[in-house]
Amino acid sequence: MSNHLLTYSFLILSFLLFNIGTYFVPKRISKIEVHATGLFYMIIELLLELFLIKKLDWYGYFHAPIQWIQLFVIFGMYGAGVLIINAYPFHKGFMSKAFYYVYMTAFWTFYEWLAVKAGMLNYHHWKILYSAIVYPFLFYLGIAHIYLIRRLLK
């Protein structure tokens, strides 16, 4: 399989799995929370691209400065973000929440490693360890965003 075929296949498969998964997974969050979460993570992705990719050149997608195919990454974040927040154990104890952070960090770090191996993501000045450190903060931001949405809806 050619390298470009592997890269684009990984991207399209990820996009489809995240967005179809969002549609079929039983929801623990309301429709407005689903939509707000999807948009929130798309904005986070755009901000990260703007600063970490364009400004600092820490990592990049594919091999060109910008490509239309990157829209799949941005819109894929809608589904990925919803799946991340939908899995959060809002009404469980500390241990369940701690397990969530460990599991999600491990899962998304592994997914990122696969994205690098498939050629979708390229590190320049970034290391996968940095991602493992940053992911829990990104999850926390999404969870805090849900709490804010719930507060605003009351």
Residue pairs with C-beta under 8 A, 6 or more apart in sequence:
1 9
3 119
4 119
6 118
6 119
7 62
7 118
7 119
7 120
8 69
9 118
10 114
10 115
10 118
10 119
10 120
11 69
11 72
11 73
11 76
11 118
11 120
12 72
14 76
14 111
14 115
14 120
15 72
15 75
15 76
15 79
17 79
18 76
18 78
18 79
18 80
18 83
19 75
19 76
19 78
19 79
20 79
21 79
21 83
22 34
22 38
22 78
22 79
22 82
22 83
22 86
25 83
25 86
27 34
27 86
28 86
28 87
28 88
28 90
29 37
29 82
29 85
29 86
29 146
32 149
32 153
33 85
33 146
33 149
33 150
34 82
34 86
36 145
36 146
36 149
37 81
37 82
37 85
37 86
37 142
37 145
37 146
38 77
38 78
38 79
38 81
38 82
39 78
40 81
40 141
40 142
40 145
41 77
41 78
41 80
41 81
41 82
41 84
41 142
42 74
42 75
42 77
42 78
42 81
44 77
44 81
44 138
44 141
45 73
45 74
45 77
46 74
49 70
49 74
52 58
52 59
52 126
53 59
53 60
53 61
56 125
57 124
57 125
58 123
58 124
58 125
58 126
59 121
59 122
59 123
59 124
59 125
59 126
60 121
60 122
60 124
61 67
61 70
61 73
61 120
61 121
61 122
62 69
62 70
62 119
62 120
62 122
63 119
63 122
73 120
81 142
84 104
84 108
84 139
84 142
85 142
85 143
85 146
87 100
87 104
88 97
88 100
88 139
88 143
88 146
89 96
89 97
89 100
90 146
100 139
101 136
101 139
104 135
104 136
104 139
105 132
105 135
105 136
105 139
108 131
108 135
109 128
109 131
109 132
109 135
112 121
112 128
112 131
113 128
115 121
116 122
116 123
116 128
